[in-house]
């Protein structure tokens, strides 16, 4: 595992099926992380403590997933100098996820939150790893290998379709 860590937080345990994708890709890339529930609305003191102590615990990037009003990523970003990546989650009280997307995306100047697509925690994990890779050559290579594996899978699919007569193009 890498010496740097990524924090993965979510507003409630019901967000775990989405946020698990970030944990899985970080595990695959060999990046150390922690994962927990931190609610901006139900446990504001826990959120303040988590965000303010993140750098001291060795975190370098925070991934924050939230549904509905989705205040968690922005509030955490207001409390730390670390980069925060927001994952909007289509939750049970969500308006097709748009409320979450807009709540995370529309941050005021001075409090940036990188925002990935709805339920795209895997992309948040990859983006966090890419941020860490600016200071970790071994992680750079693991990311290159990961992306090459994606390319190889597409090439294999194209060849299988061609072989099966389902694809007649390029």
ChimeraX attribute file (.defattr): number of C-alpha atoms within 10 A of each C-alpha:
attribute: neighborCount
match mode: 1-to-1
recipient: residues
	/A:1	11
	/A:2	13
	/A:3	10
	/A:4	17
	/A:5	23
	/A:6	23
	/A:7	24
	/A:8	25
	/A:9	28
	/A:10	27
	/A:11	26
	/A:12	16
	/A:13	13
	/A:14	13
	/A:15	19
	/A:16	18
	/A:17	10
	/A:18	20
	/A:19	27
	/A:20	16
	/A:21	18
	/A:22	25
	/A:23	25
	/A:24	14
	/A:25	19
	/A:26	22
	/A:27	14
	/A:28	11
	/A:29	21
	/A:30	15
	/A:31	20
	/A:32	17
	/A:33	23
	/A:34	12
	/A:35	18
	/A:36	15
	/A:37	19
	/A:38	27
	/A:39	20
	/A:40	23
	/A:41	13
	/A:42	11
	/A:43	12
	/A:44	14
	/A:45	13
	/A:46	14
	/A:47	22
	/A:48	18
	/A:49	13
	/A:50	19
	/A:51	23
	/A:52	18
	/A:53	14
	/A:54	22
	/A:55	17
	/A:56	9
	/A:57	12
	/A:58	14
	/A:59	20
	/A:60	21
	/A:61	25
	/A:62	29
	/A:63	27
	/A:64	33
	/A:65	33
	/A:66	29
	/A:67	30
	/A:68	22
	/A:69	20
	/A:70	29
	/A:71	20
	/A:72	26
	/A:73	30
	/A:74	24
	/A:75	20
	/A:76	29
	/A:77	24
	/A:78	18
	/A:79	17
	/A:80	18
	/A:81	15
	/A:82	17
	/A:83	19
	/A:84	26
	/A:85	27
	/A:86	35
	/A:87	36
	/A:88	31
	/A:89	28
	/A:90	21
	/A:91	16
	/A:92	11
	/A:93	11
	/A:94	15
	/A:95	13
	/A:96	14
	/A:97	20
	/A:98	17
	/A:99	19
	/A:100	25
	/A:101	25
	/A:102	15
	/A:103	20
	/A:104	29
	/A:105	21
	/A:106	12
	/A:107	16
	/A:108	9
	/A:109	6
	/A:110	8
	/A:111	16
	/A:112	19
	/A:113	24
	/A:114	18
	/A:115	23
	/A:116	19
	/A:117	15
	/A:118	19
	/A:119	23
	/A:120	19
	/A:121	29
	/A:122	21
	/A:123	18
	/A:124	30
	/A:125	30
	/A:126	18
	/A:127	18
	/A:128	24
	/A:129	27
	/A:130	15
	/A:131	15
	/A:132	20
	/A:133	16
	/A:134	10
	/A:135	11
	/A:136	15
	/A:137	11
	/A:138	12
	/A:139	19
	/A:140	18
	/A:141	13
	/A:142	16
	/A:143	17
	/A:144	12
	/A:145	13
	/A:146	16
	/A:147	12
	/A:148	12
	/A:149	12
	/A:150	12
	/A:151	12
	/A:152	12
	/A:153	12
	/A:154	12
	/A:155	12
	/A:156	12
	/A:157	12
	/A:158	17
	/A:159	14
	/A:160	13
	/A:161	13
	/A:162	14
	/A:163	11
	/A:164	9
	/A:165	9
	/A:166	11
	/A:167	12
	/A:168	9
	/A:169	6
	/A:170	5
